[in-house]
Amino acid sequence: MPSRPSPDKPRRPALAADAVRHGADAPPASQRRRRAPTTVAGTSMMTLVDPAVRAGAWAAGSDAPEKPEVRIGFIPLTDCASVVMAAALGLDRKHGIRITPTREASWAGVRDKLVNGELDAAHVLYGLVYGVQLGIGGPRKDMAVLMNLNHNGQAISLSAKLAHKGVRDGASLRAYMMREPRQYTFAQTFPTGTHAMWLYYWLAANGIDPLREARAITVPPPQMVATMRVGHMDGFCAGEPWHARAIADRIGFTAETTQGIWRDHPEKTLATTAEFVQKYPNTARAMVAAVLEASRFIDASASNRRRTAETIAAPSYVDTDMDLILDRMLGRYANGLGRTWDDAHAMQFHRDGEANYPYLSDGMWFLTQHKRWGLLKEHPDYLAVARKVNRIDVYRQAAAAAQVPLPASDFRTAKLMDGVVWDASRDPKAYADGFAIQA
């Protein structure tokens, strides 16, 4: 596997990054003002910042960010990329703030640090934010989803031991479990999080009751491969690059991608507390605008995705081989059992803002699954909760600053792998109660 860039070979940002900041008629890099080097991906990377960027893209006076430096927590996963790149490319400075990405050990740790104010914001599981809002999975606090960070790009891996028994997918897993009854264990990353919901949905869609016919455990994403290696679980759902790592280490295979469960599903968010938004509204807007620009940069070209993979592969970020990150970022998939394919719905960071908009219907869907699996004992007011948590007002202001288009509606529909259509404009209570397998 290719090694990460050597520290003695500095690289400048990809040309597309200059286009983001300077436009096609920009002067040569040698004539632009520079800021101090930032160490990323093992290299000393110079972020080029012109005088206009230093002055800030926000309006003067009362629109200036109230908090010039913000700490944004992240878990070492591929989909932390836009937060990291907003800082690495200097896009934070363009909007008058400095982002410090801080690596965290677990989603529970991210939750606690958000709630107590140690982190200003975080790259965080969509369902975790809603769990905190309603007091499930930890302490209750009013929260704010500022934007979606990505669509797609997670997976479900099963162990090599199951592969040796002929298991290839959900249907063959169910058949094997019926032939060989025992306690089967599957890991997710947080009880109310996205990975738990994808895992449960996939198992149930294949006729396996995730609460009665299997045992679910919680494991931090970077520990998934090690936990499977020692035989403590039969499968797991998490983000990349840990499924690619499981294949490279020959301990597991990809049974399903999450885009196979729900094409273009919501995944991680940039989230904070409602208190932070109330106290620092301009700072919240600036964070979103900077991350939006980073999202656009990543999706702009394959070379930008490579640049991003090189950056986030560093020990201070995801800490793994760059090519394990890059292949699935580019949609080049191998399942570890001989099948390869190009996935048109791999991880997406921007899609002209489609992947970033905090749709009310997305938040409502997670609430229906929390009710389905008994995390919520009663039906909430689905729309009211989503309107309170998803700060579409902040997103719209940031999108205007970053010149990102907005969708026509705050709602979208989807047909999931079992053929069931999610349409938030219908009856979310009936949807949550309508599944054959539930708590």
C-alpha positions, 0 to 999 in steps of 0.5 A, a space after each residue: 500500500 502506498 505510504 503517506 506523504 513524507 514530511 520533507 515533501 511539502 505540498 500546496 493545496 490542490 488547484 481547485 482550492 485556490 479556485 474556491 478562494 481566488 477565482 480563475 484570474 488569481 495572481 501566482 501563489 508567490 505573489 499572495 500573502 501566506 499564513 504560518 504552515 499547518 501540519 496535516 497528513 504528515 506534511 507542512 501544508 501552506 494554506 494560501 490566504 489573500 487579503 480579502 480572506 483575511 478581512 473576512 467574507 462576513 458583513 462588518 460590525 454586528 455580523 462578525 463572529 462573536 467567538 473567533 476560535 471554535 473547537 469542533 470534535 470529531 471521531 476518526 472516520 472518513 466523514 469527518 473530512 469536511 470539518 478537517 478540510 475547512 481548517 486545513 484549507 483556511 476556509 474558516 479564516 475566510 469566514 472570520 473564525 479559526 476551527 480547531 478539529 479535536 479528535 475524540 475517542 467515542 460518541 459518548 465522549 462527544 455527547 458529554 463534551 457537547 453537553 458540558 461545553 468542552 466542545 463548541 460543536 461536533 461531527 456527530 451522529 444524527 440520531 445521537 443529537 435527537 437522543 440528547 434532545 429527548 433525554 434518551 441515551 444520556 442527559 437531556 439538553 436542547 440541541 441544534 443540527 446546523 447541517 448535514 455533513 454527508 450522505 451514504 458511505 457506511 456499511 455492515 461487515 460480517 466476520 470471516 468466520 461467517 464467510 467460511 460458513 457460506 454467509 454472503 448477505 442478509 438472507 444467507 445470514 438468516 438461513 445460517 442463524 436458523 440452522 445454527 442457533 446460538 447467541 449472535 452479537 453485532 456491534 453498533 457505535 451508539 444506541 440512538 445513533 445512525 449505525 444502530 438504526 442501519 443495523 437494526 433496519 437491515 437485520 429486520 428487513 432480512 427477517 432477523 429480530 435485532 432485539 430478540 434473535 441477536 445481541 447488540 453491543 456498543 463499540 467505538 468505530 476505531 475499535 471495531 476491527 480489533 473487537 472483531 479480530 478477537 472474536 467478540 462479535 459476528 458483525 458490525 455497522 460503522 463508518 469508513 474506513 473501518 470496513 475497508 480495514 476489516 477486509 484488508 486485515 482479512 477478518 471480515 467482509 462487506 455484507 451491505 452498504 448503507 446506501 443499499 439500505 437507503 439511497 442518499 440517506 442522512 448520516 453525520 451532522 455538524 451539531 451543537 447545543 441550542 444554547 451555543 446558537 443563541 449565544 453565538 449566532 454569527 459564529 454558528 453561521 460562520 462554522 456552517 459556511 466554512 464547512 459548506 465550502 469545504 464540502 464543495 471542495 471535496 466533491 468538486 473532483 477526484 483529485 480533491 478527494 485524493 487530497 482530502 484522503 491524504 490529509 485525513 489519513 494522518 495520525 492526528 485524524 483517522 490514522 490509517 492508510 490513505 488508499 483505504 480511505 480513498 477507494 471508497 470515497 471514490 466509490 471503488 468498492 470490493 466486498 472482500 469475497 471477490 466482488 468489485 463494483 463502482 458505486 454511484 451512491 458512495 459517500 457524498 459531501 455536498 451535491 450542490 448542497 443536497 447532501 448538506 441541507 438539514 431536512 426536517 424529514 430526515 430528523 423525523 425519520 430517526 425519531 420513528 426508529 427510536 420509537 420502533 425500537 423502544 428507545 422512545 416509549 411514546 410518540 413524540 410530536 415528530 414535526 415539532 421536535 424536528 423544527 426545534 432541533 434542525 436550525 434551517 434558519 442558520 443553515 440558510 444564512 450560511 448557504 447565502 454566505 457560501 453561495 450554496 443553492 437551497 432545495 425547494 422543500 424542507 422535506 424529502 421522501 425515500 423508499 428503503 430496501 424493504 420497499 417501505 416508503 418514508 414520507 414525513 407528510 403522511 402519518 409518522 406515527 403509523 409509519 413507526 408502528 407499521 413494521 412487522 418487527 419492532 420492540 
